[in-house]
Amino acid sequence: MVDLSLQARPGIGSYQFYKSINFDVAFTLFDTIPASGKASATVAQTGYADSNYRGQTRFLFNPTDYSIDDIKPFWVQIKQVSLAGVVGPAEAMHLVLPYSSQPNRTVALSGGAPTGTTIADSLELQLPMQCNNLRVQTDGATDLLIAFEPGGYEQRVPSLQNQFTDYNKVYDSFYQLFVRGNGGATTFSASMRAISSPAQ
């Protein structure tokens, strides 16, 4: 079961939820849920909304109900729909990992980053929890620029094809990435450790 929640937003009547196997391929609509929340057909519990979720929209779903392979990572993206029926732009992509009992597991990403002239043009990727021990390599011919917060400082990750080096950050923790190609689209690979223990 996947349990997602959104802060209540004034003037919003529903949310469209989209799915994809990776962040750089097409997303497809898999459900539209009311602002009051929803549980999908085979979710066992019925009391999915309670006082702990006041002021939030909660969406509980069994991936199988939407033909999502839940033994593989997948990505979720939303669009908000106003009370007047106006659909907003696509928001950040969120990574959903399959269940694992392994603590501090490895998270791996691979795909394309768009071209852009400023960080505002970056692709925003939301991770499932705090992570650290980041390692990034730029697989494409164009250097990658990466940041860890909106409007934050961007680090350049040179193309392996040109400088044969990658980017390592061992101690910092983060939960989101902002990536773009420096003057052209590029591809990259990244690995990191999910921090599942407060002591880590």
ZALUM-747744 format. One record per residue (C-alpha): residue number from 1; x, y, z. Coordinates in steps of 0.5 Angstrom, whole numbers, plus 500, padded with zeros to 3 digits. Each point is the difference from the previous one (the first is absolute). Example, Ala and Ser with C-alpha at 12.3 -4.5 7.8 and 13.67 -1.06 7.14 Angstrom:
BEGIN
pt nr 1; X 525; Y 491; Z 516 $
pt nr 2; X 502; Y 507; Z 498 $
***
This chain:
BEGIN
pt nr 1; X 500; Y 500; Z 500 $
pt nr 2; X 502; Y 507; Z 498 $
pt nr 3; X 498; Y 506; Z 505 $
pt nr 4; X 501; Y 507; Z 497 $
pt nr 5; X 497; Y 506; Z 503 $
pt nr 6; X 500; Y 507; Z 498 $
pt nr 7; X 499; Y 507; Z 504 $
pt nr 8; X 493; Y 503; Z 499 $
pt nr 9; X 500; Y 505; Z 494 $
pt nr 10; X 495; Y 506; Z 500 $
pt nr 11; X 495; Y 499; Z 494 $
pt nr 12; X 502; Y 493; Z 498 $
pt nr 13; X 495; Y 495; Z 499 $
pt nr 14; X 504; Y 494; Z 497 $
pt nr 15; X 507; Y 497; Z 498 $
pt nr 16; X 502; Y 497; Z 494 $
pt nr 17; X 505; Y 494; Z 502 $
pt nr 18; X 505; Y 498; Z 494 $
pt nr 19; X 505; Y 494; Z 500 $
pt nr 20; X 506; Y 498; Z 496 $
pt nr 21; X 506; Y 495; Z 501 $
pt nr 22; X 505; Y 506; Z 500 $
pt nr 23; X 501; Y 507; Z 500 $
pt nr 24; X 502; Y 502; Z 493 $
pt nr 25; X 494; Y 496; Z 496 $
pt nr 26; X 493; Y 501; Z 499 $
pt nr 27; X 495; Y 500; Z 506 $
pt nr 28; X 493; Y 497; Z 500 $
pt nr 29; X 494; Y 502; Z 504 $
pt nr 30; X 498; Y 495; Z 505 $
pt nr 31; X 495; Y 503; Z 504 $
pt nr 32; X 496; Y 506; Z 502 $
pt nr 33; X 499; Y 501; Z 507 $
pt nr 34; X 495; Y 505; Z 504 $
pt nr 35; X 503; Y 505; Z 505 $
pt nr 36; X 497; Y 496; Z 506 $
pt nr 37; X 505; Y 494; Z 498 $
pt nr 38; X 499; Y 493; Z 497 $
pt nr 39; X 502; Y 493; Z 501 $
pt nr 40; X 500; Y 495; Z 494 $
pt nr 41; X 496; Y 494; Z 499 $
pt nr 42; X 504; Y 495; Z 504 $
pt nr 43; X 503; Y 504; Z 506 $
pt nr 44; X 498; Y 496; Z 506 $
pt nr 45; X 499; Y 505; Z 505 $
pt nr 46; X 494; Y 505; Z 499 $
pt nr 47; X 501; Y 505; Z 505 $
pt nr 48; X 505; Y 504; Z 496 $
pt nr 49; X 498; Y 507; Z 502 $
pt nr 50; X 501; Y 502; Z 507 $
pt nr 51; X 502; Y 506; Z 505 $
pt nr 52; X 507; Y 498; Z 499 $
pt nr 53; X 499; Y 502; Z 492 $
pt nr 54; X 496; Y 506; Z 502 $
pt nr 55; X 502; Y 506; Z 494 $
pt nr 56; X 503; Y 495; Z 496 $
pt nr 57; X 498; Y 496; Z 494 $
pt nr 58; X 501; Y 492; Z 501 $
pt nr 59; X 501; Y 495; Z 494 $
pt nr 60; X 501; Y 493; Z 502 $
pt nr 61; X 501; Y 495; Z 494 $
pt nr 62; X 502; Y 493; Z 499 $
pt nr 63; X 504; Y 501; Z 493 $
pt nr 64; X 497; Y 493; Z 498 $
pt nr 65; X 493; Y 504; Z 499 $
pt nr 66; X 504; Y 504; Z 495 $
pt nr 67; X 504; Y 495; Z 496 $
pt nr 68; X 506; Y 503; Z 504 $
pt nr 69; X 506; Y 495; Z 501 $
pt nr 70; X 501; Y 501; Z 507 $
pt nr 71; X 507; Y 496; Z 500 $
pt nr 72; X 503; Y 505; Z 496 $
pt nr 73; X 501; Y 508; Z 502 $
pt nr 74; X 495; Y 504; Z 496 $
pt nr 75; X 499; Y 508; Z 500 $
pt nr 76; X 493; Y 504; Z 502 $
pt nr 77; X 499; Y 507; Z 497 $
pt nr 78; X 493; Y 504; Z 502 $
pt nr 79; X 496; Y 506; Z 497 $
pt nr 80; X 496; Y 503; Z 504 $
pt nr 81; X 492; Y 502; Z 497 $
pt nr 82; X 497; Y 506; Z 503 $
pt nr 83; X 493; Y 500; Z 502 $
pt nr 84; X 498; Y 503; Z 493 $
pt nr 85; X 503; Y 494; Z 496 $
pt nr 86; X 507; Y 504; Z 498 $
pt nr 87; X 506; Y 495; Z 500 $
pt nr 88; X 506; Y 503; Z 503 $
pt nr 89; X 507; Y 498; Z 497 $
pt nr 90; X 504; Y 494; Z 502 $
pt nr 91; X 504; Y 500; Z 507 $
pt nr 92; X 506; Y 497; Z 502 $
pt nr 93; X 501; Y 492; Z 499 $
pt nr 94; X 500; Y 496; Z 506 $
pt nr 95; X 504; Y 493; Z 500 $
pt nr 96; X 496; Y 494; Z 504 $
pt nr 97; X 505; Y 494; Z 502 $
pt nr 98; X 497; Y 493; Z 501 $
pt nr 99; X 500; Y 498; Z 507 $
pt nr 100; X 507; Y 497; Z 503 $
pt nr 101; X 502; Y 498; Z 507 $
pt nr 102; X 507; Y 503; Z 498 $
pt nr 103; X 502; Y 506; Z 504 $
pt nr 104; X 504; Y 505; Z 497 $
pt nr 105; X 498; Y 497; Z 493 $
pt nr 106; X 503; Y 503; Z 494 $
pt nr 107; X 496; Y 504; Z 495 $
pt nr 108; X 503; Y 501; Z 493 $
pt nr 109; X 497; Y 504; Z 494 $
pt nr 110; X 502; Y 501; Z 493 $
pt nr 111; X 497; Y 504; Z 494 $
pt nr 112; X 500; Y 506; Z 496 $
pt nr 113; X 500; Y 507; Z 503 $
pt nr 114; X 498; Y 506; Z 496 $
pt nr 115; X 503; Y 506; Z 497 $
pt nr 116; X 500; Y 507; Z 504 $
pt nr 117; X 503; Y 506; Z 501 $
pt nr 118; X 498; Y 501; Z 507 $
pt nr 119; X 498; Y 496; Z 506 $
pt nr 120; X 493; Y 501; Z 499 $
pt nr 121; X 500; Y 496; Z 493 $
pt nr 122; X 503; Y 494; Z 504 $
pt nr 123; X 496; Y 493; Z 501 $
pt nr 124; X 498; Y 500; Z 507 $
pt nr 125; X 500; Y 493; Z 503 $
pt nr 126; X 497; Y 498; Z 507 $
pt nr 127; X 503; Y 494; Z 504 $
pt nr 128; X 496; Y 496; Z 505 $
pt nr 129; X 505; Y 502; Z 506 $
pt nr 130; X 506; Y 503; Z 502 $
pt nr 131; X 506; Y 498; Z 496 $
pt nr 132; X 508; Y 500; Z 501 $
pt nr 133; X 506; Y 498; Z 497 $
pt nr 134; X 498; Y 502; Z 493 $
pt nr 135; X 504; Y 498; Z 494 $
pt nr 136; X 498; Y 503; Z 493 $
pt nr 137; X 504; Y 499; Z 493 $
pt nr 138; X 498; Y 504; Z 494 $
pt nr 139; X 499; Y 494; Z 494 $
pt nr 140; X 498; Y 505; Z 495 $
pt nr 141; X 505; Y 505; Z 496 $
pt nr 142; X 497; Y 506; Z 503 $
pt nr 143; X 502; Y 502; Z 508 $
pt nr 144; X 495; Y 499; Z 505 $
pt nr 145; X 498; Y 505; Z 505 $
pt nr 146; X 497; Y 498; Z 506 $
pt nr 147; X 497; Y 504; Z 507 $
pt nr 148; X 496; Y 497; Z 506 $
pt nr 149; X 495; Y 506; Z 501 $
pt nr 150; X 496; Y 505; Z 496 $
pt nr 151; X 504; Y 505; Z 498 $
pt nr 152; X 506; Y 497; Z 503 $
pt nr 153; X 508; Y 500; Z 498 $
pt nr 154; X 501; Y 495; Z 494 $
pt nr 155; X 506; Y 496; Z 500 $
pt nr 156; X 503; Y 498; Z 493 $
pt nr 157; X 501; Y 492; Z 499 $
pt nr 158; X 504; Y 500; Z 494 $
pt nr 159; X 499; Y 495; Z 494 $
pt nr 160; X 503; Y 493; Z 501 $
pt nr 161; X 502; Y 501; Z 493 $
pt nr 162; X 504; Y 506; Z 501 $
pt nr 163; X 503; Y 500; Z 506 $
pt nr 164; X 499; Y 493; Z 503 $
pt nr 165; X 498; Y 502; Z 507 $
pt nr 166; X 494; Y 500; Z 504 $
pt nr 167; X 497; Y 503; Z 506 $
pt nr 168; X 500; Y 498; Z 507 $
pt nr 169; X 496; Y 503; Z 506 $
pt nr 170; X 501; Y 495; Z 506 $
pt nr 171; X 497; Y 504; Z 506 $
pt nr 172; X 495; Y 504; Z 498 $
pt nr 173; X 493; Y 498; Z 500 $
pt nr 174; X 494; Y 502; Z 495 $
pt nr 175; X 493; Y 498; Z 498 $
pt nr 176; X 500; Y 503; Z 493 $
pt nr 177; X 504; Y 502; Z 494 $
pt nr 178; X 500; Y 505; Z 495 $
pt nr 179; X 503; Y 498; Z 493 $
pt nr 180; X 502; Y 503; Z 493 $
pt nr 181; X 504; Y 500; Z 495 $
pt nr 182; X 505; Y 505; Z 499 $
pt nr 183; X 499; Y 503; Z 493 $
pt nr 184; X 496; Y 494; Z 498 $
pt nr 185; X 496; Y 494; Z 502 $
pt nr 186; X 505; Y 494; Z 503 $
pt nr 187; X 499; Y 494; Z 504 $
pt nr 188; X 503; Y 498; Z 507 $
pt nr 189; X 500; Y 494; Z 505 $
pt nr 190; X 500; Y 501; Z 507 $
pt nr 191; X 500; Y 495; Z 506 $
pt nr 192; X 499; Y 502; Z 508 $
pt nr 193; X 498; Y 497; Z 506 $
pt nr 194; X 493; Y 501; Z 503 $
pt nr 195; X 500; Y 502; Z 508 $
pt nr 196; X 495; Y 496; Z 503 $
pt nr 197; X 504; Y 501; Z 507 $
pt nr 198; X 500; Y 506; Z 504 $
pt nr 199; X 507; Y 499; Z 502 $
pt nr 200; X 503; Y 499; Z 493 $
***
